[in-house]
Amino acid sequence: MSKRDCILFDFDGTLYPIAPYDSEQRLLRKNAEGKGTLFRMRTKRLIAQDQAGKLLDGAFHRQYARLIRSVTPQMIENVAHDVSSLVTDSDVQALSDVAKQADLAVLTCGTENLVEAFLRYVGLENHFFLIRGKRIIWDESAKAQLIVDIDRPEAKATALEELRLTYRSIIAVGDGPTDLPMLQASDFGLIIDWNKKQRDYPFETHSSLSSICTRILTYLDRA
């Protein structure tokens, strides 16, 4: 943390487009490969419920924790590599450019391990000083366990406020309803709509990371 301003990004659907599964859904699918029929059915049902927005107040985290017990670090690497391919060189350069002007961080309800691997694959791991979400750790028997930090959208706003005294201004970038508390708590909130669905959000909306970053630089120049 060395700059006067901070930019907070959501991860899934914000730093890359969801097409059609987000990183955790991809990890669930990867983990279900080769498993029995019942396990695959449970995984499919969880993904469908998640995509439909039916899992609230930690319900997804609890089911996710049960289904990823056999996840391995290599699975995380594979998923992060696949997701990183959805980001263009111009998007990466745009993020690198804003990192020269402000400190970057990720606040997500997603999995920190996936964020870290993604940033490493796109060459931005040294540009983000903070990643908060939920973390997979492995016990002595190599079983995966889940530690939840950011458990719901409101927790992103709380995490933002913890940074308030450190920065002159805080910019937040998200992609949808679960990011609204964070955007509302920020000094300047932006929405990225990769698929151009033209939903009506009370925040300025862009269709690419490059456009978002250009707008952020303009804002910082005028701040």
N, C-alpha and C positions, 0 to 999 in steps of 0.2 A: 504494500500500500504506500504509494509515493506521490500520487497526483491529487489534484484538488477535487476532481469529479469521479464518479463511479457509475459504471453501466452494468446493470443486472439483467442477465438473460435467463429465461426459461430454457429448457433443453429440447425435449421432444416436440417437434413441430415448430420450433423457433430457430434453433441453430441448424436444423436440417428439415426438409419436407417429409411428412409422414406419407409413405406410399407403398402399400396401404397400412402397414403395421408400424407402431412406434417401437422404440428400442427394447422395452420390456416385453412387449408382445412377441417380438422377434426372438428374444431370449427364451421365453416360454415355449415357443414353437421349436426352437433348436433343442431344448432340453427334452421335449416330448418325442423327438425322433428315436425310434427303436424301442420305445416304451410300450406297455400293454394297452389294449383297447380302452379300458376304463380310465387310465391315466390320460390318454390322448383326448378322451371325451371331456374330462374335467378341465383340461387345458383349453380346449376349444370353447367350452362354455364360459370360462373365465374371460377369455379374450372377447367373446361376443358381448358379454355383460359390460366389460370395460369400454368397448367401442360405442355401446349404446348409452353410456353415462349412467348406468344403474347402480354403480358401486360407490357409496359415499361413506364418509366418517370412518375411514380406515378399513372398510370391508375389503377393498382390493389388496391392501398391504398384507392383511392376514392370510388371504387365499394365496397370494403371490409367494409369501414366505413358506407356505406348505409345499407348493409345487416346485420350488427351485432348490429343494434340499440336495438334489444330485447335480446341480449346475457346477461346472468346472471353470477355472480361469480361462482355459482355451476357448470355451463357448463364448465368454464375454469378448475375447479378442476377435473371434469370428464375426460376431454381431456388430461390434464397433467398426470393424473393417468394412463390412457391407454398408453400414449407415454412412460412413465417411465418403463413400463413393457417390452419394447423393448431393454432395456439396461441390460447387465449382471452384476453380482456381481464383476467379474474381471475387467470390464470396470470402474466401480465406484471406485474400489480400485486403479486402475491405475491413475485415475484423482486425487484421494486423495494423492497418492505418489508424483505426480508432484507439487501439491499444497504446499508441504513441501519445494520445491526448488524455486518456482517462484509464483508471483501473477497471479491469473486467472481472466479473464474477458470475457464477451460475447458481440460481436458486430454483430447485426443481422438486417435484414430488417423485421424480424418477430415481434411477440407481446411479450413485456416484461412480461406481466402477466403470459403468458404460460411458459416462461422460468423460472420465479421465482417459480411457482408451481411445475414444473418438477424437479428443483434442490432440492426443499424441499422433494419431494417424494423419490428421490434417496439418500437423506441425504447429499447433497453437498452444501446446501444453504449458509453455512458459509465459503465456499472455494472460492467464487467468489466476488470480491470487487466491480465490476462494471457490469451493464447490460444496454445496450443501444439499442433501436430499435424503436418500437412505442407502446404506452400505451393506454389501454382502461380505461376510467374513467366513472363514472355514475353520472348523474345530479340528482336533487331533485326529479324528477319523475321516477327515476330508469332507464332512457334511457341511453344506452351506447354511449359514444362519443370516438373518436380516436384522440390522440395527436401523431403526427409523428415527430420523431427525426432523425433516420437513414432512409432516404427515397430512397436511391439508392446505388448500389455497391460502387461508388466513395466516398460516405459519410463514408463508413467504413475506407477507406484509410485516409481520413481527420481526423477521430476520432483517428486513430492509431497515426498520427503525433502529435496530441495534447498530447500524452503520451511520446513522444520521449525524452524530457529532463529529465524525471523522471527515466528512466531505462537504464541500460547498454546495454541490447539487448531486442528486441521484436520479439517473435515467433508468427506466425499466422497459424491457422488450419482452412481449409474450405473443401467444398465438390464439388465445381463446378465453372462454369464460373462467377457467381455473386460474388464470393469471390476473383477473380483474382486481382482486384485493391488492396485489403487489403494484399494479399500474396506478391504482388510485392513491396509494401511499407515496408514490414517487413524485419528483418535481416535474417530470416529463415522461409520459407513457406512450409507447408505440406498439402497434399490433402488426405482425407479419402474417399475411394471408397468401401462402404459397400457391394454393389452388384457385385463388381469385373467386372465392365463393360469395364475396361481396356481402358478408354479414354486417349488420348494423351495430358497430361498437362505438362507444363514446370516446374513442381515441383515434388519432391519426393512423391510417392503415396503409401499409406498403406490401408489395408482392415479391420482394426479394431482399436478401441480406444487404446487397450492395446499395439498394435504395435506402434502406433503414440506416446504414452506416453513414451515407452521405448526409441524410437529414440530421443525424446526431452531431456530425462535425459542424454543420451550420448552426445548430443550437448552441454548441459549446463556444463557437466563435462569437456569438452574440451575448453569451451569459456574462 
